[in-house]
Amino acid sequence: MNTIIVIAQLVLSVLLIGLVLLQERSSGAGGLFGGTEGGSYQTRRGLERIIFWATIVVAVLFAGLAVVSLAFPRL
């Protein structure tokens, strides 16, 4: 059972990395260091909203598996 949790964590971690990299917040290099371009508020729509929520769900699943793995090391 423990190997299933480890494999699931590996898959979720790769998926989480991909989802985070897909999120585009700004097009300039200044966005990498916290810079803003225009400073206007923009709502998420369409695919951007789906990627945003999928990132949250995958992160929660990953964290949950990490807690289960720590709480029950011999499963």
N, CA, C and O of each residue as an XYZ file, in Angstrom:
300
protein
N       0.817     -1.200      0.000
C       0.000      0.000      0.000
C       0.860      1.261      0.000
O       0.509      2.266     -0.619
N       1.992      1.194      0.705
C       2.876      2.352      0.776
C       3.442      2.704     -0.600
O       3.619      3.880     -0.918
N       3.726      1.683     -1.414
C       4.252      1.966     -2.753
C       3.205      2.652     -3.623
O       3.549      3.461     -4.485
N       1.936      2.338     -3.406
C       0.870      3.007     -4.158
C       0.824      4.482     -3.797
O       0.637      5.332     -4.668
N       0.994      4.790     -2.515
C       0.987      6.183     -2.074
C       2.180      6.925     -2.662
O       2.044      8.067     -3.103
N       3.347      6.288     -2.674
C       4.546      6.925     -3.219
C       4.389      7.185     -4.715
O       4.749      8.257     -5.201
N       3.858      6.219     -5.437
C       3.643      6.394     -6.878
C       2.618      7.493     -7.131
O       2.788      8.308     -8.037
N       1.557      7.515     -6.333
C       0.544      8.569     -6.483
C       1.143      9.940     -6.197
O       0.812     10.910     -6.879
N       2.020     10.036     -5.197
C       2.671     11.308     -4.903
C       3.578     11.742     -6.048
O       3.632     12.926     -6.380
N       4.278     10.809     -6.643
C       5.129     11.142     -7.783
C       4.311     11.670     -8.960
O       4.670     12.673     -9.576
N       3.219     10.992     -9.262
C       2.359     11.424    -10.367
C       1.759     12.796    -10.076
O       1.739     13.667    -10.946
N       1.270     12.985     -8.850
C       0.680     14.271     -8.491
C       1.716     15.383     -8.492
O       1.400     16.513     -8.863
N       2.951     15.090     -8.084
C       3.974     16.131     -8.083
C       4.313     16.583     -9.498
O       4.477     17.779     -9.739
N       4.420     15.648    -10.432
C       4.682     16.012    -11.828
C       3.511     16.805    -12.399
O       3.709     17.787    -13.114
N       2.300     16.377    -12.083
C       1.108     17.087    -12.540
C       1.042     18.493    -11.943
O       0.688     19.449    -12.633
N       1.379     18.612    -10.683
C       1.364     19.916    -10.015
C       2.398     20.859    -10.625
O       2.114     22.038    -10.834
N       3.576     20.355    -10.906
C       4.603     21.180    -11.546
C       4.114     21.660    -12.906
O       4.278     22.831    -13.246
N       3.520     20.774    -13.677
C       3.001     21.155    -14.990
C       1.908     22.195    -14.906
O       1.885     23.140    -15.696
N       0.991     22.032    -13.946
C      -0.093     23.000    -13.801
C       0.417     24.365    -13.372
O      -0.078     25.388    -13.844
N       1.398     24.393    -12.485
C       1.955     25.674    -12.048
C       2.659     26.358    -13.217
O       2.552     27.572    -13.384
N       3.369     25.589    -14.013
C       4.064     26.183    -15.156
C       3.102     26.672    -16.234
O       3.443     27.578    -16.993
N       1.916     26.094    -16.313
C       0.926     26.534    -17.300
C       0.270     27.856    -16.935
O      -0.281     28.536    -17.801
N       0.324     28.219    -15.680
C      -0.318     29.459    -15.253
C       0.541     30.641    -15.673
O       1.690     30.774    -15.252
N      -0.031     31.490    -16.504
C       0.693     32.664    -16.988
C       0.139     33.903    -16.305
O      -1.006     34.288    -16.538
N       0.944     34.522    -15.468
C       0.480     35.713    -14.759
C       0.942     36.984    -15.451
O       0.191     37.959    -15.492
N       2.140     37.007    -15.989
C       2.600     38.178    -16.726
C       3.582     37.709    -17.781
O       4.226     36.670    -17.630
N       3.693     38.477    -18.845
C       4.507     38.036    -19.966
C       5.951     38.495    -19.867
O       6.806     37.969    -20.580
N       6.250     39.456    -19.010
C       7.606     39.976    -18.905
C       8.415     39.283    -17.839
O       7.871     38.567    -16.998
N       9.741     39.500    -17.875
C      10.626     38.923    -16.878
C      10.411     39.573    -15.518
O      10.778     38.995    -14.495
N       9.826     40.756    -15.491
C       9.544     41.425    -14.229
C       8.535     40.657    -13.397
O       8.529     40.767    -12.171
N       7.686     39.884    -14.045
C       6.719     39.072    -13.329
C       7.372     37.975    -12.513
O       6.814     37.530    -11.510
N       8.551     37.533    -12.935
C       9.261     36.511    -12.191
C       9.750     37.032    -10.849
O       9.913     36.261     -9.903
N       9.984     38.323    -10.765
C      10.532     38.913     -9.557
C       9.530     39.782     -8.826
O       9.916     40.592     -7.984
N       8.254     39.629     -9.129
C       7.216     40.350     -8.409
C       6.790     41.653     -9.046
O       5.976     42.377     -8.474
N       7.310     41.967    -10.199
C       6.927     43.208    -10.875
C       5.538     43.116    -11.459
O       5.051     42.022    -11.745
N       4.898     44.250    -11.638
C       3.565     44.261    -12.224
C       3.581     45.056    -13.508
O       4.379     45.979    -13.674
N       2.720     44.704    -14.388
C       2.585     45.423    -15.654
C       1.182     45.992    -15.719
O       0.244     45.290    -16.095
N       1.033     47.228    -15.365
C      -0.269     47.870    -15.426
C      -1.010     47.839    -14.110
O      -1.698     48.805    -13.782
N      -0.901     46.783    -13.352
C      -1.520     46.699    -12.045
C      -3.036     46.593    -12.063
O      -3.660     46.831    -11.028
N      -3.651     46.253    -13.165
C      -5.106     46.149    -13.222
C      -5.549     44.752    -12.783
O      -4.837     43.768    -12.982
N      -6.733     44.688    -12.184
C      -7.291     43.419    -11.732
C      -7.896     42.695    -12.926
O      -8.594     43.294    -13.744
N      -7.621     41.407    -13.012
C      -8.131     40.621    -14.131
C      -8.731     39.327    -13.590
O      -8.092     38.613    -12.818
N      -9.956     39.030    -13.999
C     -10.594     37.797    -13.541
C     -10.149     36.633    -14.412
O      -9.797     36.802    -15.579
N     -10.173     35.454    -13.819
C      -9.818     34.248    -14.562
C     -11.043     33.774    -15.334
O     -12.154     33.737    -14.804
N     -10.823     33.417    -16.582
C     -11.919     32.945    -17.420
C     -11.483     31.727    -18.211
O     -10.310     31.573    -18.550
N     -12.428     30.881    -18.493
C     -12.199     29.743    -19.365
C     -11.145     28.773    -18.854
O     -11.195     28.311    -17.713
N     -10.190     28.476    -19.729
C      -9.158     27.493    -19.428
C      -8.277     27.938    -18.268
O      -7.804     27.102    -17.497
N      -8.049     29.243    -18.134
C      -7.233     29.754    -17.030
C      -7.878     29.433    -15.687
O      -7.180     29.089    -14.733
N      -9.189     29.539    -15.602
C      -9.907     29.209    -14.363
C      -9.818     27.713    -14.072
O      -9.637     27.321    -12.919
N      -9.942     26.881    -15.092
C      -9.858     25.429    -14.919
C      -8.478     25.030    -14.422
O      -8.359     24.202    -13.519
N      -7.431     25.612    -15.003
C      -6.065     25.317    -14.582
C      -5.848     25.769    -13.142
O      -5.195     25.074    -12.364
N      -6.390     26.925    -12.786
C      -6.257     27.454    -11.429
C      -6.876     26.500    -10.414
O      -6.235     26.149     -9.423
N      -8.105     26.082    -10.650
C      -8.778     25.189     -9.704
C      -8.166     23.792     -9.698
O      -8.098     23.148     -8.651
N      -7.720     23.320    -10.863
C      -7.057     22.014    -10.919
C      -5.768     22.032    -10.110
O      -5.423     21.040     -9.468
N      -5.050     23.161    -10.140
C      -3.831     23.292     -9.346
C      -4.137     23.188     -7.861
O      -3.410     22.534     -7.114
N      -5.220     23.838     -7.436
C      -5.605     23.781     -6.027
C      -5.984     22.359     -5.623
O      -5.568     21.883     -4.567
N      -6.762     21.688     -6.446
C      -7.205     20.321     -6.138
C      -6.014     19.376     -6.072
O      -5.922     18.565     -5.151
N      -5.103     19.468     -7.032
C      -3.941     18.578     -7.052
C      -3.036     18.863     -5.853
O      -2.484     17.935     -5.262
N      -2.880     20.131     -5.493
C      -2.056     20.476     -4.329
C      -2.655     19.925     -3.042
O      -1.924     19.432     -2.183
N      -3.968     20.003     -2.898
C      -4.632     19.466     -1.703
C      -4.498     17.947     -1.663
O      -4.247     17.380     -0.599
N      -4.660     17.286     -2.793
C      -4.491     15.828     -2.847
C      -3.063     15.427     -2.497
O      -2.844     14.466     -1.759
N      -2.092     16.168     -3.030
C      -0.694     15.886     -2.738
C      -0.404     16.053     -1.248
O       0.258     15.212     -0.641
N      -0.897     17.130     -0.672
C      -0.689     17.368      0.759
C      -1.386     16.299      1.593
O      -0.840     15.841      2.597
N      -2.581     15.901      1.186
C      -3.297     14.850      1.904
C      -2.555     13.529      1.877
O      -2.480     12.836      2.892
N      -2.001     13.171      0.719
C      -1.219     11.939      0.635
C       0.050     12.027      1.480
O       0.486     11.028      2.051
N       0.643     13.216      1.561
C       1.831     13.391      2.384
C       1.493     13.183      3.852
O       2.263     12.560      4.583
N       0.355     13.698      4.288
C      -0.080     13.526      5.686
C      -0.381     12.053      5.964
O       0.006     11.532      7.009
N      -1.057     11.388      5.055
C      -1.354      9.969      5.228
C      -0.062      9.156      5.284
O       0.065      8.231      6.086
N       0.890      9.505      4.429
C       2.161      8.808      4.412
C       2.925      8.988      5.710
O       3.590      8.060      6.171
N       2.839     10.171      6.308
C       3.507     10.419      7.591
C       2.761      9.795      8.760
O       3.377      9.288      9.697
N       1.444      9.832      8.705
C       0.639      9.323      9.824
C       0.660      7.785      9.883
O       0.637      7.204     10.968
N       0.702      7.148      8.743
C       0.670      5.697      8.685
C       1.849      5.188      7.837
O       1.650      4.802      6.685
N       3.051      5.181      8.381
C       4.237      4.820      7.577
C       4.283      3.357      7.149
O       5.018      3.018      6.222
N       3.531      2.498      7.789
C       3.605      1.059      7.473
C       2.389      0.543      6.731
O       2.142     -0.663      6.742
N       1.619      1.407      6.088
C       0.445      0.938      5.355
C       0.805      0.137      4.162
O      -0.079     -0.328      3.442
